[in-house]
Amino acid sequence: MLKRLVSFSAVFAVASLALVPNALAIPQCTGSVSQKTLYTGQGVLEAVISGGGGKLFVSGTNSGFDDPASLIRIDRPGAAPKVIANAPAGPGGLAWMGKELLWGNGNTLAGGQSGDANPQARLLKVNPRSGKYSTWATGLGMANGVTRARDGYVFASNDFGLKLDRVTPKGVTSHGWANVESGNGMVVGKNGKYLFVNQTFKNPGSIARVEISNPSNVTTWFSAAGLDNQVPAFDGLARDGNNNLYAAAWAAGEVWKITPDRQACSVASGIPQISNLAFGGGKSGFNRNTLYAVGFGGQIVQIKGALSATVPAA
């Protein structure tokens, strides 16, 4: 974990030397938004997801990415977190595959740095009740960000590399399916045509858009150029039903809401080293209308009102 933080810090130190004159601060979103820290001291948290039963699942470690990975389940807000599975070092992203979870494993600094040339990460298929798992796919670069499309194809990223991986519904990996510099959190757009990918170490911070049917067509969909925090270190990424994106800005400790017309505002702040975020999955428990964020500091934060928050008029 320390090595990974050093890598983050080095990039931001260099970026701070190139501040943009007359840069603008990202505006605060308007609307009734509130945030509450539900849990602290949960270790180093990398990814979060919720299911239809309103339970929350979190990928992390006790103290660092070189430690054994753990998968935590929290049945409802206020319930005690329960470790349901442990795996080798490198807790990665999370995605649903029917009623089972896909869990990235091998998401380490060393694995990411060598992952383009020597992909050793994998995806585990986990029973969310028992925690029992099996290896579902191998040969991935890092399995840092993980997302699944409606047709069953799975995408995985490497924020220390260039190659994105695609995995067939039968678990066959196509390593280097697309090239996106420092890819991290990902979501498939509402119409299923595009994959949106956060780019952690790119300066200025960016979100790439990959045409799924033509993965060589990669464009910069959003850029933080011109903002006073133009290297926000985008980490996790979520989407709502209106195709608004929610990006975890690791360096800023913020959640940025980005509309389909690429206007952005900060919907939450004060979440140090925020790594990932997801909407709840249930009518009760972790509610589907509420956003939940996790961070390297071990916190789990509830953000209400994010869905209705808007970008202020210029």
C-alpha positions as CSV (number, residue, x, y, z in Angstrom):
1,M,0.0,0.0,0.0
2,L,2.8,2.4,0.9
3,K,4.4,1.9,-2.5
4,R,1.1,2.6,-4.3
5,L,0.6,5.8,-2.3
6,V,4.1,6.9,-3.1
7,S,3.3,6.4,-6.8
8,F,0.2,8.5,-6.5
9,S,1.9,11.2,-4.5
10,A,4.8,11.5,-7.0
11,V,2.5,12.1,-9.9
12,F,0.6,14.8,-8.0
13,A,3.7,16.5,-6.9
14,V,4.9,16.9,-10.5
15,A,1.4,18.0,-11.6
16,S,1.3,20.7,-9.0
17,L,4.3,22.3,-10.6
18,A,2.2,22.9,-13.7
19,L,-0.8,24.7,-12.3
20,V,-3.0,26.4,-14.8
21,P,-3.2,30.2,-14.6
22,N,-6.7,31.5,-14.0
23,A,-8.0,28.0,-13.5
24,L,-11.5,27.5,-12.3
25,A,-12.6,25.5,-9.2
26,I,-15.1,22.8,-9.9
27,P,-18.5,24.2,-8.6
28,Q,-20.4,22.6,-5.8
29,C,-23.6,20.8,-7.0
30,T,-26.9,22.4,-6.1
31,G,-29.7,20.6,-4.4
32,S,-30.4,18.9,-1.1
33,V,-27.3,16.7,-0.7
34,S,-26.1,15.3,2.6
35,Q,-23.3,12.9,3.5
36,K,-22.7,10.8,6.6
37,T,-19.8,8.5,7.5
38,L,-21.3,5.1,8.4
39,Y,-18.1,3.2,9.2
40,T,-14.5,3.9,9.9
41,G,-11.4,1.7,10.4
42,Q,-12.3,-1.0,7.9
43,G,-8.8,-1.3,6.5
44,V,-7.8,-0.2,3.0
45,L,-10.9,-0.3,0.8
46,E,-10.6,-0.6,-3.0
47,A,-14.1,-1.3,-4.4
48,V,-17.8,-1.4,-3.4
49,I,-21.0,-2.8,-4.9
50,S,-24.5,-3.4,-3.7
51,G,-27.1,-6.0,-4.7
52,G,-30.9,-6.2,-5.0
53,G,-31.2,-7.3,-1.4
54,G,-29.7,-4.0,-0.2
55,K,-26.5,-5.6,1.1
56,L,-23.1,-3.9,0.6
57,F,-20.0,-5.7,-0.5
58,V,-16.5,-4.2,-0.1
59,S,-13.1,-5.3,-1.5
60,G,-10.1,-4.4,0.6
61,T,-7.2,-5.5,2.9
62,N,-6.4,-5.0,6.5
63,S,-3.5,-2.6,5.8
64,G,-2.1,-2.7,2.3
65,F,-2.4,-4.1,-1.2
66,D,0.4,-6.6,-0.6
67,D,-1.6,-8.1,2.2
68,P,-4.2,-10.9,1.7
69,A,-7.4,-9.6,0.1
70,S,-10.7,-9.6,1.9
71,L,-14.3,-9.4,0.8
72,I,-16.6,-7.7,3.4
73,R,-20.4,-8.0,3.5
74,I,-22.6,-5.5,5.4
75,D,-26.2,-6.6,5.5
76,R,-27.7,-3.2,6.3
77,P,-26.5,0.2,7.5
78,G,-25.5,-0.1,11.1
79,A,-24.9,-3.9,10.9
80,A,-21.5,-5.3,11.8
81,P,-19.2,-5.8,8.7
82,K,-18.4,-9.5,8.1
83,V,-15.5,-10.8,6.2
84,I,-16.9,-13.5,4.0
85,A,-13.8,-14.4,1.9
86,N,-10.1,-14.0,1.9
87,A,-7.8,-14.4,-1.2
88,P,-4.2,-13.7,-2.1
89,A,-2.9,-10.2,-2.3
90,G,-4.4,-7.5,-4.5
91,P,-8.1,-6.8,-3.9
92,G,-9.6,-5.6,-7.2
93,G,-12.9,-4.5,-8.6
94,L,-16.4,-6.0,-8.1
95,A,-19.2,-6.8,-10.6
96,W,-22.4,-8.8,-10.5
97,M,-22.7,-11.9,-12.7
98,G,-26.3,-13.0,-12.0
99,K,-26.6,-13.8,-8.3
100,E,-22.8,-14.3,-7.9
101,L,-20.0,-11.7,-7.6
102,L,-17.0,-11.3,-9.7
103,W,-14.0,-10.2,-7.6
104,G,-10.7,-9.0,-9.1
105,N,-7.6,-10.4,-7.6
106,G,-3.9,-9.6,-8.2
107,N,-4.5,-5.8,-8.1
108,T,-1.0,-5.0,-6.8
109,L,1.6,-2.3,-7.7
110,A,4.0,-4.9,-9.1
111,G,1.2,-6.8,-10.9
112,G,0.0,-3.6,-12.5
113,Q,3.4,-2.4,-13.6
114,S,4.2,-5.8,-15.3
115,G,0.6,-6.5,-16.2
116,D,0.6,-5.4,-19.8
117,A,3.5,-7.7,-20.7
118,N,2.9,-10.5,-18.1
119,P,-0.8,-10.5,-17.1
120,Q,-1.2,-12.5,-13.9
121,A,-4.4,-11.1,-12.3
122,R,-7.7,-13.1,-12.3
123,L,-11.4,-12.8,-11.6
124,L,-12.9,-14.9,-8.8
125,K,-16.6,-16.0,-8.9
126,V,-17.9,-15.6,-5.3
127,N,-21.1,-16.9,-3.7
128,P,-22.2,-13.7,-1.8
129,R,-23.8,-15.8,1.0
130,S,-21.2,-18.3,1.8
131,G,-18.1,-16.5,0.5
132,K,-16.9,-19.6,-1.3
133,Y,-15.2,-18.8,-4.6
134,S,-13.6,-20.3,-7.6
135,T,-11.3,-18.8,-10.3
136,W,-13.5,-17.7,-13.3
137,A,-11.0,-16.0,-15.6
138,T,-7.2,-15.6,-15.7
139,G,-4.6,-13.7,-17.7
140,L,-5.7,-10.2,-16.8
141,G,-3.4,-7.2,-16.4
142,M,-4.5,-6.0,-13.0
143,A,-8.3,-6.4,-12.5
144,N,-8.4,-3.0,-10.8
145,G,-11.6,-1.8,-12.2
146,V,-14.2,-4.4,-13.2
147,T,-17.6,-4.0,-14.9
148,R,-20.0,-6.2,-16.7
149,A,-22.2,-5.4,-19.7
150,R,-25.8,-6.6,-20.2
151,D,-24.6,-9.2,-22.8
152,G,-22.4,-10.8,-20.2
153,Y,-19.0,-9.5,-21.4
154,V,-16.7,-8.3,-18.6
155,F,-14.1,-5.5,-18.8
156,A,-11.1,-5.1,-16.5
157,S,-8.5,-2.3,-16.2
158,N,-4.9,-1.6,-15.2
159,D,-4.2,1.8,-13.8
160,F,-0.4,1.3,-14.1
161,G,-0.6,0.1,-17.7
162,L,-2.2,0.7,-21.0
163,K,-4.2,-2.4,-21.8
164,L,-7.9,-3.0,-21.0
165,D,-9.1,-6.6,-20.9
166,R,-12.4,-8.1,-22.1
167,V,-13.6,-11.5,-20.9
168,T,-16.3,-13.5,-22.6
169,P,-19.4,-14.8,-20.8
170,K,-17.5,-18.1,-20.6
171,G,-14.5,-16.6,-18.9
172,V,-12.1,-16.4,-21.8
173,T,-9.8,-13.3,-21.5
174,S,-8.8,-11.1,-24.4
175,H,-5.8,-9.3,-23.0
176,G,-5.3,-5.8,-24.5
177,W,-8.7,-5.7,-26.1
178,A,-8.4,-1.9,-26.0
179,N,-5.7,0.6,-25.1
180,V,-6.5,3.2,-22.5
181,E,-3.7,4.9,-20.5
182,S,-4.0,4.3,-16.8
183,G,-7.5,2.9,-16.9
184,N,-9.3,2.5,-13.6
185,G,-13.0,2.6,-12.7
186,M,-15.3,1.7,-15.6
187,V,-19.0,1.7,-16.5
188,V,-20.9,0.7,-19.6
189,G,-23.2,3.5,-20.8
190,K,-26.9,3.3,-20.7
191,N,-27.4,2.3,-24.3
192,G,-24.6,-0.3,-24.1
193,K,-22.6,1.3,-26.9
194,Y,-19.7,2.8,-25.0
195,L,-17.4,1.9,-22.1
196,F,-16.4,4.9,-20.0
197,V,-13.0,4.6,-18.3
198,N,-11.4,6.8,-15.6
199,Q,-7.8,7.6,-16.2
200,T,-6.0,7.9,-12.9
201,F,-2.6,9.2,-13.7
202,K,-3.3,11.1,-16.9
203,N,-2.6,14.9,-16.8
204,P,-5.1,16.5,-17.1
205,G,-7.4,14.0,-15.5
206,S,-9.7,12.4,-18.0
207,I,-12.5,9.9,-18.7
208,A,-12.0,7.9,-21.9
209,R,-14.8,6.6,-24.0
210,V,-14.3,3.3,-25.8
211,E,-16.7,2.2,-28.6
212,I,-17.4,-1.4,-27.6
213,S,-18.0,-2.6,-31.1
214,N,-14.9,-0.9,-32.4
215,P,-12.4,-0.8,-29.4
216,S,-9.8,1.1,-31.4
217,N,-12.1,4.1,-31.3
218,V,-11.0,5.6,-28.0
219,T,-11.7,9.3,-27.3
220,T,-11.4,11.6,-24.4
221,W,-15.0,12.1,-23.3
222,F,-14.3,14.4,-20.3
223,S,-11.2,16.3,-19.2
224,A,-10.3,18.3,-16.1
225,A,-8.2,20.7,-18.2
226,G,-8.8,24.3,-17.0
227,L,-9.8,23.3,-13.5
228,D,-7.6,24.2,-10.6
229,N,-7.5,20.5,-9.7
230,Q,-6.7,19.2,-13.1
231,V,-5.2,16.0,-11.8
232,P,-8.0,14.7,-9.6
233,A,-6.8,11.1,-9.9
234,F,-10.1,9.6,-11.0
235,D,-10.5,6.2,-9.3
236,G,-13.9,4.4,-9.1
237,L,-16.8,5.3,-11.4
238,A,-20.5,4.8,-11.2
239,R,-23.5,5.6,-13.4
240,D,-27.2,6.4,-12.7
241,G,-30.2,5.7,-14.8
242,N,-30.0,9.0,-16.6
243,N,-26.4,8.3,-17.7
244,N,-24.9,10.8,-15.3
245,L,-21.4,9.6,-14.2
246,Y,-20.0,9.8,-10.7
247,A,-16.2,9.8,-10.4
248,A,-14.2,9.3,-7.3
249,A,-11.6,12.0,-7.3
250,W,-8.9,10.4,-5.2
251,A,-6.6,13.3,-4.8
252,A,-9.4,15.8,-4.0
253,G,-11.3,13.5,-1.7
254,E,-14.5,14.4,-3.7
255,V,-17.2,12.8,-5.8
256,W,-17.7,14.6,-9.1
257,K,-21.0,14.3,-10.9
258,I,-20.7,14.6,-14.7
259,T,-23.7,15.0,-16.8
260,P,-24.2,13.5,-20.3
261,D,-23.4,16.9,-21.8
262,R,-20.1,16.8,-19.8
263,Q,-20.8,19.5,-17.2
264,A,-19.4,18.7,-13.8
265,C,-19.9,19.6,-10.2
266,S,-18.7,18.3,-6.8
267,V,-21.5,16.3,-5.1
268,A,-19.5,15.2,-2.0
269,S,-16.2,16.2,-0.4
270,G,-14.0,15.5,2.6
271,I,-13.5,11.8,1.8
272,P,-9.7,11.3,2.0
273,Q,-8.3,9.0,-0.7
274,I,-11.7,8.0,-2.0
275,S,-11.3,4.9,-4.1
276,N,-14.8,3.8,-5.2
277,L,-18.5,4.4,-5.1
278,A,-21.7,2.7,-6.0
279,F,-25.4,3.1,-5.6
280,G,-27.3,0.9,-3.2
281,G,-29.2,-2.0,-4.6
282,G,-32.3,-2.4,-2.5
283,K,-35.6,-0.7,-1.5
284,S,-34.4,-1.2,2.1
285,G,-30.9,-1.7,3.5
286,F,-28.4,0.1,1.4
287,N,-30.9,2.1,-0.7
288,R,-30.9,2.2,-4.5
289,N,-31.3,6.0,-4.4
290,T,-28.3,6.6,-2.2
291,L,-24.7,6.7,-3.2
292,Y,-22.0,5.0,-1.1
293,A,-18.3,5.7,-1.2
294,V,-15.3,4.0,0.2
295,G,-11.6,5.0,0.7
296,F,-8.1,3.9,1.4
297,G,-8.6,5.3,4.9
298,G,-11.1,2.6,5.8
299,Q,-14.2,4.8,5.7
300,I,-17.7,4.0,4.2
301,V,-19.7,7.2,3.5
302,Q,-23.4,7.6,2.6
303,I,-24.3,10.3,0.2
304,K,-28.0,11.2,-0.1
305,G,-29.4,13.5,-2.8
306,A,-26.7,12.8,-5.4
307,L,-29.3,11.7,-8.0
308,S,-31.2,15.0,-7.9
309,A,-28.1,17.2,-7.5
310,T,-27.5,19.5,-10.5
311,V,-24.7,21.5,-12.0
312,P,-25.2,25.2,-11.1
313,A,-25.9,27.6,-14.0
314,A,-22.8,29.4,-15.3
